[in-house]
């Protein structure tokens, strides 16, 4: 795979924003476009394929030499990352711009790593952070969302290269070869790949212009309780997890692996502040799994890997990856991979 971490650059003059991009006021907020989970990468020349980064999705708002970062649900992160935002604001050479991308931390191989991101944020080490920009939706008084993806990315690439910031990188893509791109992504131990229609406009919300394929089963769960630790273990034994179905929290199983001692203690302290007397789950949890359980308000979100779902919708062999601070618990649902969009017919 060429440029697995999108670090190679080609110097080019910034392209002029097409007149097709309409003049518009600077947006105060942006609902990002989201990808639908599919079983395999789509095929056809209408698709481009990008790395699926393992980090936090952020929209970057740049205005008057200052930058703001907001999460996918609009939560402000600027005050948590003041130095990072200051560097981005000073470096990007535009009066106004809105970028869509992913905040990551890289491991020794240059691969995005969620645990490294959590560690960097916990240590307030913004020097370890990188923002991979994969879309540009607004630039210098013009709304680019109606332009085709490749035109938006051409303008984005020029903007990122001109900034020349080590912490700001352009997320490159490959046209076609979706199955091979996904295979190579998994070989490099990446989270997966994202496929996007190259001629599509930017549409907020989840749809089929952007689709994702994961190298392993992995998703977020709301934490509704925990069990007491046994033997010499500290903190807690396992987290009780669930997803929302029709506004009701439905039990998905428990996870007791993937924690170190410090995380067990720190997470127990947070869970204690959320304790409640009754179960937040709408269904009845098996007695063996709820013995000695402590119930909590389902505000925390855990990311978990697992091998498969059982017939009764329980997780098999789950392992904890980390807490998600960029997604509200009430938005967590059971992700089901669907067939990818069919190739367009050629007349």
HUPE-V914565 format. One record per pair of residues at least 4 apart in sequence whose C-alpha atoms are under 8 Angstrom apart, sorted by the first residue. I is the first residue (numbers start at 0). GAP is how many residues later the second one is. Records with the same first field share a line. If there is no record, write none. Layout:
BEGIN
I->GAP + GAP
END
This chain:
BEGIN
0->180 + 183 + 184
2->4 + 5 + 169
3->47 + 181
4->46 + 105 + 106 + 166
5->163 + 164 + 165 + 166
6->162 + 163
8->152
10->147 + 150
11->146
12->145
13->141 + 144 + 145 + 148
14->139 + 140 + 143
15->139
16->4 + 138
19->127
20->121 + 122 + 123 + 124 + 125 + 126
21->120 + 121 + 122
22->118 + 119 + 120
23->117 + 118 + 119
24->116 + 117
25->70 + 112 + 115
28->45
29->29 + 44 + 174
30->41 + 42 + 43 + 173 + 174
31->27 + 40 + 68 + 171 + 172 + 173
32->169 + 170 + 171 + 172 + 173 + 174 + 177
33->170 + 171 + 172 + 173 + 176
34->159 + 171 + 172 + 173 + 174 + 175 + 176 + 177
35->170 + 171 + 172 + 174 + 175 + 176 + 301
36->174 + 175 + 176 + 177 + 298 + 299 + 300 + 301
37->173 + 174 + 175 + 298 + 299 + 300 + 301 + 302
38->174 + 298 + 299 + 300 + 301
39->139 + 173 + 299 + 300
40->137 + 138 + 141 + 152 + 154 + 170 + 171 + 172 + 299
41->5 + 136 + 137 + 153 + 298 + 299 + 300 + 301
42->4 + 133 + 134 + 135 + 136 + 299 + 300
43->132 + 299 + 300
44->130 + 131
45->129 + 130 + 151 + 152 + 153 + 298
46->128 + 129 + 131 + 148 + 149 + 150 + 151
47->125 + 126 + 127 + 128 + 130 + 147 + 148 + 149 + 150
48->124 + 125 + 126 + 127 + 129 + 132 + 144 + 145 + 146 + 147
49->121 + 122 + 123 + 124 + 143 + 144 + 145
50->120 + 122 + 134 + 139 + 141 + 142 + 143
51->138 + 139 + 140 + 141 + 142 + 160
52->49 + 51 + 59 + 137 + 138 + 139
53->50 + 58 + 59 + 60 + 136 + 137
54->47 + 48 + 49 + 50 + 57 + 58 + 59 + 62
55->15 + 46 + 47 + 48 + 270
56->14 + 15 + 43 + 44 + 45 + 46 + 269
57->11 + 12 + 13 + 14 + 42 + 43 + 44 + 45
58->10 + 11 + 12 + 13 + 39 + 40 + 41 + 42
59->7 + 8 + 9 + 10 + 38 + 39 + 40 + 41
60->6 + 7 + 8 + 35 + 36 + 37 + 38
61->4 + 5 + 6 + 27 + 32 + 33 + 34 + 35 + 36
62->4 + 26 + 31 + 32 + 33 + 34
63->25 + 31 + 32
64->24 + 25 + 27 + 30
65->19 + 20 + 22 + 23 + 24
66->11 + 18 + 19 + 21 + 22
67->8 + 9 + 10 + 17
68->7 + 8 + 9 + 16
69->4 + 5 + 6 + 7 + 8
70->4 + 5 + 6 + 255 + 256
71->254 + 255
72->253 + 254 + 255
74->251
76->4
77->4 + 7
80->4 + 45
81->4
82->4 + 43
83->4 + 42 + 43
84->4
85->4
86->4
87->4 + 77 + 80
90->72 + 73 + 74
91->67 + 68 + 70 + 71
92->66 + 69 + 70
93->45 + 46 + 65
94->44 + 45
95->42 + 43 + 44 + 45
96->39 + 40 + 41 + 42 + 43
97->38 + 39 + 40 + 41
98->34 + 35 + 36 + 37 + 38 + 39
99->33 + 34 + 35 + 36 + 37
100->30 + 31 + 32 + 33 + 34
101->29 + 30 + 31
102->26 + 27 + 28 + 29
103->8 + 9 + 10 + 13 + 25 + 26 + 27 + 28
104->7 + 8 + 9 + 11 + 12 + 15 + 23 + 24 + 25
105->4 + 5 + 6 + 7 + 10 + 11 + 22 + 23 + 24
106->4 + 5 + 6 + 9
110->79
111->78
112->4
113->4 + 207 + 208
114->4 + 206 + 207
115->4
116->4 + 12
117->4 + 204
118->4
119->4 + 5 + 6 + 8 + 9
120->4 + 5
124->4
126->40
128->38
129->36 + 37 + 38 + 39
130->36 + 37 + 38
131->36 + 37 + 38 + 39
132->23 + 35 + 36 + 37 + 38
133->19 + 22 + 36 + 37 + 38
134->14 + 17 + 18 + 21
135->8 + 16 + 17 + 19 + 20
136->6 + 7 + 8 + 15 + 65
137->4 + 5 + 6 + 7
138->4 + 5
143->8
144->7 + 56 + 57 + 58
145->55 + 56
146->4 + 5 + 52 + 53 + 54 + 55
147->4 + 50 + 51 + 52 + 53 + 54
148->4 + 48 + 49 + 50 + 51 + 52 + 53
149->4 + 48 + 49
150->4
151->4
152->4
153->4
154->4
155->4 + 14
156->4 + 13
157->4
158->4
159->4 + 5 + 8 + 9 + 10
160->9
162->5
163->4
164->4
173->7
176->4
177->4 + 17
178->4
179->4
180->4 + 12
181->4 + 10 + 11 + 31 + 33
182->4
183->4
184->4 + 5 + 6 + 7 + 8 + 30
185->4 + 5 + 6 + 29
189->25
190->23 + 24 + 25
191->20 + 21 + 22 + 23
192->19 + 20 + 21
193->16 + 17 + 18 + 19
194->15 + 16 + 17
195->13 + 14 + 15
196->12 + 13
199->9
206->4
207->133
210->129
213->4
215->89 + 90 + 91
216->88 + 89 + 90 + 91
217->85 + 86 + 87 + 88
218->84 + 85 + 86 + 116
219->81 + 82 + 83 + 84 + 104 + 112
220->20 + 21 + 22 + 80 + 81 + 82 + 83 + 108 + 111 + 112
221->19 + 20 + 21 + 76 + 77 + 78 + 79 + 80 + 107 + 108 + 110
222->16 + 17 + 18 + 19 + 73 + 74 + 75 + 76 + 77 + 78 + 79
223->15 + 16 + 17 + 18 + 55 + 56 + 57 + 71 + 72 + 73 + 74
224->14 + 15 + 16 + 54 + 68 + 69 + 70 + 71 + 72 + 73
225->10 + 11 + 12 + 13 + 14 + 67 + 68 + 69 + 70
226->9 + 10 + 11 + 12 + 13 + 63 + 64 + 65 + 66 + 67
227->7 + 8 + 9 + 10 + 64 + 65 + 66
228->4 + 5 + 6 + 7 + 8 + 9
229->4 + 7
232->4 + 28
233->27 + 30 + 31
234->26 + 29 + 30 + 31 + 32 + 33
235->28 + 29 + 32
236->19
237->16 + 17 + 18 + 19
238->15 + 16 + 17
239->11 + 12 + 13 + 14 + 15
240->10 + 11 + 12 + 13 + 14
241->7 + 8 + 9 + 10 + 11 + 39
242->6 + 7 + 8 + 9 + 89 + 90 + 91
243->4 + 5 + 6 + 86 + 87 + 88 + 89 + 90
244->4 + 5 + 88 + 89
246->83
247->33 + 34
248->31 + 32 + 33
249->31 + 32 + 33
250->30 + 31 + 32 + 34 + 63
251->61 + 62 + 63
252->61 + 62
253->61 + 64
254->63 + 64 + 65
255->62 + 63 + 64
256->61 + 62 + 63
257->61 + 62 + 63
258->4 + 5 + 61
259->4
260->4
261->4
262->4
263->4
264->4
265->4
266->4
267->4
268->4
269->4
270->4 + 25
271->24
273->22 + 23
274->19 + 20 + 21 + 22
275->18 + 19 + 20 + 21
276->17 + 18
277->17
278->16 + 17
279->15 + 16 + 17 + 18
284->4 + 5
285->4
286->4
288->4
297->31
298->29 + 30 + 31
299->23 + 24 + 25 + 28 + 29
300->22 + 23 + 24 + 26 + 27 + 28
301->18 + 19 + 20 + 21 + 22
302->17 + 18 + 19 + 20 + 21
303->14 + 15 + 16 + 17 + 18
304->13 + 14 + 15 + 16
305->9 + 10 + 11 + 12 + 13
306->8 + 9 + 10 + 11
307->7 + 8 + 9
308->4 + 5 + 6 + 7
309->4 + 5 + 6
326->4
327->4
END
